[in-house]
Amino acid sequence: MGKNDLSSLKIKQEKKLPDETDISLLEKKAETKTAEVKKADKVISLRISASEYETLKQKAGMVPIGRYLKHKLRESTDVFE
């Protein structure tokens, strides 16, 4: 056998594409379209002092600061309503 001979490989499980008439697949496609409408694609920037940054970083913990701030804005204010 040569270096590029793949005849000794065995396929563990044959995968097949889902049937187009599968209803659950159609429902997932419909949900995806509505999710795309609410996609967050705009970026804003905010300048804060070093001490404010450290306070935010400490309060956010392991969560990214932007995600923490967005959560606080959504839960504590009516800015997005």
N, C-alpha and C positions, 0 to 999 in steps of 0.2 A: 504494500500500500504506500501511496505517496503522501506527502505532507498535507495536501489539500483534499484528501479523500474523506468524505463525510458519510460513507455507506455504513459505517459501524455505529453511527449514532441512532438512538431510538427515541421516538417521540413519546413522551409520557402520556399526554392527554391531548386529543385532537380538539382544537378550539374551532367553533363555528360562529358565524355572525348571527345576531338575533334576527328573528323573523320580522319583517316589516309590518305585519298585521298584529303584532303584540301590543295590546292596549296599554300596558304599563309603560312601555317604551314611548308611546305617543303622549302619555300624560307627563312624562319627564321632559319631553321636548317642549310642551306647552309651558311648564313651570320655568324652564330655562329662559324662554322668551320674556316672561314677566320679570324675571330676575335681572335681565340685561337692561331693562328700562331704569331700574333703581341702582345701577352700577355707580359707585363712587369714583369719579374720574377727575374731579377738580381738586387742586392743591392750594392751600393757603399757607402763608408764613406768619410768624409772630416773633417779635423780638422781646426778650425778657432778660433780666439781670442774672448774673451767675448764681446769686443766692436763691432767686426764685426758681431757677433751673434745678438746683440741687434739691430744693423742697419738693418740686414736682417729681423729680426722679425718685426721691425717697418714698413719696406717697404712692407712686405708680407701682413700685416694686419691680416685679419681673415683666410687667405689661409694658409695651411700648408707650411712650409719653403721648403720642398723637392719639392712640386708641383710648388711653385713659381720659384725656381731655374730651374727646368726642363722646365717650360714655357719660361723663359728668354733665356735659351740655345737654345731652338727650334726656337724662334722668332728672336733673335738678332744675332745668329751665324749660321754657316753651319756645326756644329760639327756632327750632325746626318745624314748628307746627303752623 
